[in-house]
């Protein structure tokens, strides 16, 4: 039971410092005598490397070190799941961002000049940008090894993974249907556009043979392990320090970027080194959202119940695997959405191409899948004459439903409540602002499995202690990427320990002094690190009461904590927490405790079925009103009502903030964001040509929090980070169809696409 700090609109603990500009980001780091790094990227997306000549670069005054793969042949390959990526490419480039050489110089200008002096001879190969071409058996192999776990008839070097989903008998389900609907939907490459580019600093201590790396990470301990393996050192030789602040992440900082080259060059040069990518570099070199094609087939009875659902998903992972295989198969797993379907069959293919490699981005496959399944639901509802909300309510998950993975839902199933709540607060659409403009309303309802799930050993550890000053020091490696996990952890600790949040301090997040908290991804930190902090604080509270009993001679409930003091009821006898901590430390029993949250999930990868595939699910419904200009194809989003089921809102202000940010990001995916490639070349690698929503584009957003209240998270809470954006894109396209009667299947819905569809509709007589 909460003691008073749960459910309160507590200000973010780091908000004031950020407003005052106090925290240092990676780009702000500096050490005397440090060198500046620049990297030569391959200019050909797919080519054999015949010769690399760095002699002119090495001769340039101010250049300290230039290396190619030939200088560091002992480096191992890396990758989050498949170790398929070279630190510096040896024989051939596979995408435009492959690293060929690294320069360390006294200043950035010299480093840039040296890069231009490096001469490389290439033999261009066929560039494959279409995953369907890559799947052809006779297509050139981008990678040579066959890594797919299941048999398939396609190109063994280009098909990275094949996965299956089987529940019930899909053919029987289609036979029972009165109507069958088939559609194909496509999503695009999307850049994360984090405010802060990839950057970091490193130093090497020759006396102790240890490295220190300052760089943003969404999971510091896992990156520490991966980097150590690549460098061939022990894990404890490398310390990673999380910078004081991180300028956004959205999944990209799960991947290795600067993390290997910085410590490597620190050792090779014997000096501190720093590397800051430009926006142009980060948009070419770093991961994108995985574009996917969904071929959906759905059987429905006359009464609106869904009898069968079949999915084929093809995902373009780009030149390297990263987390692409997991992203694509998760998209296939959730391709039926939060809807009851007894008979399900799916197959997914994760395919290498010569495009920039893709990886985790907000939603991790569930975002792409939601666009497909919710557009499919809307298309079916409109074709059958159903009200879109009623059709969803007819089929929505409830307690007792089973997911596509056959997981029985027993608690915290707020699907129906999110639909009803969003609809109630939305009301009706307004009047168009001009005769040539039309208004429409669309909704989308989504689900998201919190945590890694699928049997992955997922856990978080937190530590708390009482200092001699009577304050609480909280240690956690949970990365705060702006989402507010620091504040959530402080609220939980304050609630358990009956202390004001102002008495709780957060330790520096580094791999030497904090224990693994897992990744800030998968909408998991509120559940995992929140539970870990709660357990640690409860263990500490027990130690405080025990020590107070020994010193004051009375036990709980005659003792209590209030405002940092231990109070003995009925007397004037009391002591501060600081005094108690000093006594405990002097007696060799410091007031410190640890909590670890380590739940179990499972899955059978043969058919993707399991009892607990994900710990819990967040549900979210959004209603959107748009206005479409029929003369230009311009779509304006006028207002959004979001009703996320978060179990319990530990900090309602934080939930609202995530909801508003998620809507803005979802609008970008829906209407304008598209990283364009032509023959593997990035055509829009800057913010002048890659469009994102501005403050002027973001509409009125109303978030009405739904609390189903019995999740596995602390106090019944669930996460909201990724589910906040997932419904927006399908809701907007559903609203466009409601406004002007055009059916769009691909993202983004640019003015050009909308106008072309309107003209095609007019040419067909408005049908």
N, C-alpha and C positions, 0 to 999 in steps of 0.2 A: 504494500500500500504506500502511496506517495505521501511524503512528509511536507509537501508544499511547493517544491520547485519544478515538478513535472506538470506540463500543460501551461506553463507561464511563458509570456512573451519576453524572455530574457534577451538582452542585447548581446550580439556576438562578442565574445571575449577579446577578439583582436580588432574589432571595428575601429576604435578610437586611434590605435597606433597606425592602422592603415590610412585613415583619413589624414593623420599628421605626417605620413610619409616616413615613419620610423623603420619598418621592417626592411631588411635587405633581400632583394630578389637575386636570382643567379646572375643576372646581367649586371648587378651592382658590385659583385665581389671583386676584390683587388688585393694583390700582395706586391710588395716591393720586389723588383727584379723579375717579375713574371714575364713569360713569353706569350705571344698570341698565335693561335693556330688558325689555319685555313686548309680546306680540303679540296682537292681536284676531283670533280665528278666526271664520270664517263659521258661524253657528248652523244654517244650512240646507245639507244635502248637495248640493242642486241647485237653484239659484235665480238669477234675474237680480238684479243689484245696481242699484237705481234711484237711490239717494242715500246719500252718506256725509257726515256732519257731525261734525267733530272739534273744533269751536269750544270746547265746554265742557271738553274734555280739555286743550286748549292753555292754557286760562285757569286751570287748577288750579295753585296754588303748588307749586313743586318740579318741575314738568314743564318740561323743556328743549326737547324736540322731539317732534312727532307728525307722521308722514308716512302718506300713502296713495299709491296708484298715480299719482294726479294730480300728486304732487310729484316723482316720479322716472320720467317717461314714457320716458326714454332707456334704461332697463334692458332687457336682452335676456332672452329666455326661456332656460330651462336644462333639462337632463335628461342622464342618463348615456349614452343612445343616441339617443333622439328628444328634441328640444328643445321639449317640449310643456307645460312648467310655468312659470307666471309667479311672479316673486318676490312681488308683491302683485297680487291678482286685480283685473281691471278691470271686465269686463262681467258675469261670472257665476261663482258658486262651483260646484265639481264634486265636492267632498267636504267633510266636516265640518271638516277641518283647514286648509282654504285660508286664507291670510293676507290680511286686509283692511287692517290698519293696524299701525304700530309706534310704541310710546311709549318715549322715553328720559327717565328721571327721576333725581332725586338719590338715591332709595332705592327698594327693591322695593315697599314698601307704597304709595308714591305712584304708582308705575307701574301697579300693580294697580287702584288707584282710578280712574286716568285711563282705563284700558281700559273700565271700566263706564260712563263718561260719553259714549263714542262712540255716536252714533246712526246706524243703517243701515236703509234701507228695502229690503226684498226682495220679489221676485215669485217665489214657489215654482214649480218645475217638477216634472214627474214624476221621481220618484226610482227609479233602476234599480239593483237590488242583485243580480239574477239574470243571469248572463252569457247564458243562453239567451234571456231577454227582450231583452237588449241586442243580440243577434245578429239579431233580427227586423227585416226591412227597414223596417217602418213605425215602429219604436221611435224616440223622440227621440234626436238625435245628441248625445253627450256632447262629442265633438270633431268639427270640421267636415271635416277633411282625410282623404283616403283614403291611408293609408300602407302598406297591405299590398302585398307584392311580387308575390303571385300572385292570379289571378282567383278570386272566390268569390261566392256568391249572397246573402251576408248584408249587414248594415248597414255601409255604407262608413265611417261616422263612428265606429262602435263596435268594429269588428274591427281591432285594431292590426296584427296580423301573422298570416299563414298560412304554414306550413312543411310540407315533404314529406320522406318517407323511403321509398326504393324500393331493394330488394335482391332479385334473383332474380325469380321469378314466383309471387306469393302464391296466385293461383287454382290454379295447378298444384300448389302445396304442399298446399292444402286438399283437392284431389282425391285426393292420395296418402294422406291421413290416414284412420285407422280411427275416430278419435273427434275431435269438435270441441267445444271448451269456450268459452262466452261469459259474461263477467262484467263488471260495472261497479263501479269502486272510486272513492271520493272522499276527498280530504284537506281540511283545514280551514285557516282563518286562524290563524296562530300568531305571537305577539309574541316578539321577541328577549329581552326582559327582561334586558338588560345591567345590571350592578350600577350603573354610572354613567349618569345621564341625559345627554341632549345638552346640551352647555355649551361655552362658549368666551369669549375676550376678544380685543379688537382695539384697535389705536391707529393714528393717521394722523399722518405727519410732513409738515406743509405745506411746509417748506423744501425737502425732497427729493422731494415728491409721491410718497411710498411708504407702503405699508401693512404692518403686521405683524399676523398672526393666530395666536393660540394656540388650537388646537382639535384634537380627536382625528380622525384620518383613517386609513382603511385603505390609501389611496394618496395621499400628500401631493402629488406632482407633478401627477397628473391633476386633482385638485381645484383646485390652484393654477391650472392652465390654464383650467378651466371657470369659476372665479370671475372671473378676469381678463377673460374674454370677456363675461361678463354685465355687469361694471362698465365695460367699454369701455376697459380699461387694458392696458399691456404686461405680459407675464408677470413680468418682473423688477421690476416695481413692487410686487409682492405677495410677501412672505415668509411662509410658513407654518411654524410651529414646532410640532413634535409634543410635547405635554406629557410630563413625565417618566414618567408611568404612564397607562394607559388601562384603565378599568373594564369590559372586555369589549367585544365587537363583534358577532361571529357573522354578519357581512354587512351589518348596518345602517349601519355607518360608511363604507361605500362611497358612500352617498348624501349629497348636500348637505343639511345641516340648518341649523346656525347660520352657515355659512361665508360666505354672501353678505351677510346682514343686518348682521353685526357690523362688517366693514370699511366697509360703506356708511354706517352710523350713526356710526362713528368719524370719518369725513370730514365728514358733515353737521353734527355737533355740535362738532367740534374737540377732543374729549376722549376718553380711553379709555372703552370700553364693555364691558359684560359681560352675557351672557344665559345663564341656567340654566333649562332646562325642568323643570317638575314631572313626577312620574311620570304624572299624569293627562294632561298635555299631550303627553308623548312617546308615550303609548299611543294617543292619538287622531291625532296629526299625522304620526307616523313610520311607515315601511314595515312590512309584515307578510310572513310566508311566503305564497307564492302558492297559494291553494286551487285544486285541479284535479279534474277528472272524467276518469277513464280508462275507455274502452270497449275491452275486450280480447277478441280472438278468437284461439284457439290450436288448431292441428291437431296430433294426436299419433298415432303408430302404436302397434300392440299391444305392440311391444317397448320402448316408452317414449321413442323418439326423436321430437323435435319437428320437424314438417315445414313449418309455416307459423305466422306470428304477425302479426296485424293490430292496429293501435292507432289510436284516435282520442282526442286529448287536448284538453280545453277548459280554459283557465286564466283566472282572474279577476285581471287586473292592477290593478284598481281605477281610480281617477280619472286616473292618469298612468302613463306607460310605465315609468320607471326602467329596470331590466334585465328587466322582465317577459317581453318577447318572447324573449330569449335563454334565460331560465329554462324557459319552456314548451316551446320547441323542443328544448332539451337533454333534458327529461323524455321527450319523444317519441323522441329519438335512442336513449336507453338503455332504452327500455321493454321490451326483451327480456332485460335483465339479463346476467349473465355466462354465457349459455347459447347453445349452437350452434343457429342457425336459418338455414337456407339461403335461405328465402323470407320476406321481411319487407316490410310496407307500413304506412306511418303518415302521419297528417296531424294537425297541431296548429293550434289557434286561440287567439290571445291577445286577450282581449276587455276593453274598457273597461267599468267600472260606476261607480256613485257611492259605492262602498265606499272605505275608506282604501287608498291605492295600495300596491302590494306591490313587493318588491325582493329583493335577494340575502339569503338566509339559509342557514346551514350545510347544504350539499349542493346548492344551486343547481339545483333540478329533479330531481337524482338521488335525493334523499331521498323526494320524492313518488312518483317512478317506482318506486323499490324497494318501497314499500309495495304498489303495484299488482302489479308483476310477481312479487314473492315470494309474495304471497297467491295469485296465480293459479297459481304452481307448486305451492303446498301444496294448493290445491283440486283440481288435476288429480291429484296424487299420491294423495290420499285417495280420490277418486272411482274411480281405476283400481286401487286396492289396492296401491300402491307404498309402501315405506318412504320418508318424505320426504327423508331424506339420500341414499338410493340413487337416487332419481329425479333429484336434483340432480347427483349424481356421473355419472349416465348422460349428462347433457347439458352438463356443465360445460366451460368454456373450458380449453384446454391450449395449449401451444406449437404453432403451426400453425393455430389457430382463426382465424376472421375475425369481427369484431364486426358489429353491425347496420349500422355505417357502412362495412363491408367492409374495415376495417383489419386487416392480417395481424399476428397477435401472435407475435413472434419471441423475446422475452425477458421474464423477470420475470412469469410467469403462475402465481400461487400459488393459484388457485381451489381445486383439489382438495386441496392441502395444508391450506388453512384449514378445509375441511369435516372432513377426517380428524382434524386436530389438535383442533379444538373438540369433536368427538364423543368422542375418546379421553379428554380431560380432564374432560368433563362427567359421565360415568357415568350413573347411573339416577336417576329421580325418587324423592322420599321419600314418607312416609306422611302423609295429610291430618291436620290438627290437630283436626278435629271431623267428626262424621258428615255434616253438611250442607255440608261443604267438599270440593272436588274439586281434585286436582292435575293439571297438564298440562305437557308439554314441547314447546317449539317452537324451530325454528331458522330462520335466514334467512342467505342468502349474497348479497353485493352486490359491485358494481364501481363505481369512480369514476375518471374521466379527470382526471389531474393537469395543472394549468395551464389557461390560457384555451382553448388549442387552436383548431381551426376556422380556421386561417390568420391569427389575430389576431397582430399584431406584439408578441410577448411577450418581455420581456427584463429583466435585472437587472444593475446596475453596483455594484461595491464597490471601495473604496480602502483601502489599508493603508500605514502609514509607521512608521519607527523614530524615536522621539523622542530628544532629547538625553539623556534619563534612561535610555535603553536599554529603554523600554517600546514596545509596539506600539499605535498608535492606529488603530482600525478605523472606517471611515465607511460607513454603509449607511442607506438610507432605508426599509429593511424594517421595517414597523410590528410591534412586539411587542404583541399584544392580550391577552397572558397565556398564549399557547401555547408560548412559550419559544424563539422564533427567535434572540433575542440569545445565548442559551446555545449553540445549535447553531452559530452563526457563530463564536463564541469557540472552541469545541471544534475546529472545522475549522482555523481559523488557528493554533491552538496545535499541532495535529497536524502541519501542514505545516512550521511554523517551529521545531519541536523545543523549544517553550517551554511552561512551565506556564501554564495559563489565567489565573492571577493576574497575569501580566505584560501582559495584553491589556486595553485600555480601549476603551470605545465612545463615539464622538463624539455630540453632540446631533444629533438627527434634524431638520434643517430644510432647506427647499428652496434656501437660499442656499449651503450648504456640502456637501450630499450630492447625489448623482446618482440618477436614477430607478431604483428597485428594483421597480417595479410594485406591484400590490396585494397586501396580505395577504388573499388569498382564493384560491379554486380549488385549495386544498391545494398551493400552488406554491412557497412560500418556501424550504422545505428544498431543493428541487431547484434553483430559480432563484438565489436569493441564496446558498444553500450552494455552488453551483458557481461563482458570481461571486467569493465570498470565497476559495474554493480556488484559482482562477486568479490572483487578485490576490496571494495569499500565495506561490504558486509563483513568480510574477514577482519579488516582493520577495526571495525566497530567492536567486534567481539574482543579483540586484543585490548582495545582502550578500556572497555568495561572490566575486563579481567584485571588489568593493571590498576585501575581505579579502585576496585574492590580490595586489592592487596594493600593499597596505600591508605584508603579511607575507611576500610573495615565494613563497608556496606555493599550490597550487590544490587544489580538491576532487579526490580524497577525503582528501588530507592535512589538510584543514581540516574542522571540524565545529562545529555549534552545540550548546550545552548550557547550560541554566539562564540564558540571557541573555549568555553569553560566547562569543567566537570562539576556538576552541582549535586550536592547531597541534600535531599529533601528533608525539611523539618529542622534543619540546622543552618548555621552560618558557615559551616565548613565546606570549602570548595577549593579547587585549584585550576589553573589554566592548563590547556592542552600542552602548551610549551613546557611547563614545569613537569607534567606527567611524562612527556617524551624524554626530557633530560634524565629523569630518574630511571626510566626504562632502559635508556641507552647505557647509563652507568652500570646497570645490573646485567648488561649483556643481552637484553631482550628488547631491541628497538621496536618501536611501534611502526611496523611496516608489514604489508601484506600483498599478495598476488592473486589475481583471478585469471582463469583460463576458460574460455567458452569453446567447446570442440564438439559440435553435434554430428550426427551421422546422416548421410544421404546414400542413395544407391541407384543403380541402373543396369540393365542388361543391354549392352550395345548391339546385340544381334537384332533386337526388335524395338529398342528404346523404351522398354517398360520397366517400371520400378514401383516400390511401395512409397518411398519418400525421395522423389527425384529432386525436388526443391523444398526448402524448409517451410516457406510460406510464400504467398503471392500478394503483390500489391495490385489493386484494380483502380482504374481511372476512367472516367467518362468526361468528355469535353463537348460542349455545344458551341458552335461557331456561326457567326453571321458575317457574310461577305457581300460586297457589292461589285458587280462585274460590269465593266464598260464595254458595251457591245461594239463600239467603234474602234477601240484600240486593243481589246483583250486584257486590259489591266484589271487585276483583281486586288481589291482593298479589303483587308480583314478589319471589321468594324468593332467587334467585341467577342470575348471568349468567356464562357463560364466553365470552370473546371471543378470536378467533384472527386478528388482522390480519396480512396480508402487507405489510410495509413495505420490502421489498428488503433493506436493512440498517438496523438500529436504531442511529443515531448516539448517541442517549441513551435507553436502555431505560426509565429512570424517566420521561422525558418522554412516551414512547409510552404507558406505563401510565396516566399522568395524563390524557392526551387520551382514552384509552379509557374511563376511569371517568367523566369529564365528559360524554363523548358518550352513554354509556348513560343517565345521569341526564336529559339533555336529550331523548333518544329516548323515555324513559319518560313524560315530560311530554306529548309529542306523542301517544303511544299511548293514554294513559289519562285525561288531564284538561285539557290546554291547548286553549282554543278562544276566539278573540276573536270575540265575538258581535255581529252587526249587525242592527238592525231599522230598515228604511226609511233606511238609511245612517247611523243613529245607533249609536255604540259603547255597548253596554249594560254592559260590564264593563271600564272603563278604569282599574282600580287593582288592587293586589295583594290586596285583600280579596275581590274577586269574580273575578279572573283567577287560577286556581290553577296553581301550579308545584310540582314535587316538593321536599320538604324533606329534610334529612339523615335523618329518621326513615323516609322512603319508600325511600331508596336501599338496595338489597340488597348482599349479598356479590358482588363483581365480581372475577373472576380473568381476567387477560389473559395469554395465551400467545403470544409474538411469533413469527411465521413470517417467515423471511428467505429470499426467493427469490434475492436477492443480485446481480442483474445489471441493475439499472435504470439509467436515464440520469442519475440524481442523483449527488451526490458520494459516492464509495465504494460506489455501487450503491443508495443510499437512495431511498425514495419518501416522500410525505407521508401523514399520518394524520388531520389535523385534522377534516375533514368525514366521511370514511369511518367514523370512530369511532362516530358516532351513527346512521348510515343503516340498519343491520340491526335496530335495537332494536324499532321499532314493529311491523314485520311479524312478527318473532319472537314478540313478546308476543301478538299476535292469533292467530298460529298455535298458540301454547300454550293460549290460551283455548279454541280449537276442540278441541284434544286433550283438554282437561280436561272440558268439559261438552257438546261436540258441537254448539255453535251456530256459525254461519258469519256473521261480521261483515264488512261491505264498506266501512264508513265510519269515519273517525276523528273524535274520540277514542272509545274503548270505555269510556264512562262507566258507572257502576253502573246508571243508568236504562236505557241501551241494552242492557246485558247482561241485566238482569232482564226487560226486555220480550221479548228473544229467548228467554230460558228459558221464560217463560210461553207464548209462541207455540209453542215446541217441545212443551211439555206439552199444549197444546190440540190439537196434531196427533197426539197419541198417542206422543210421544217420538221421532218419526221425524226 
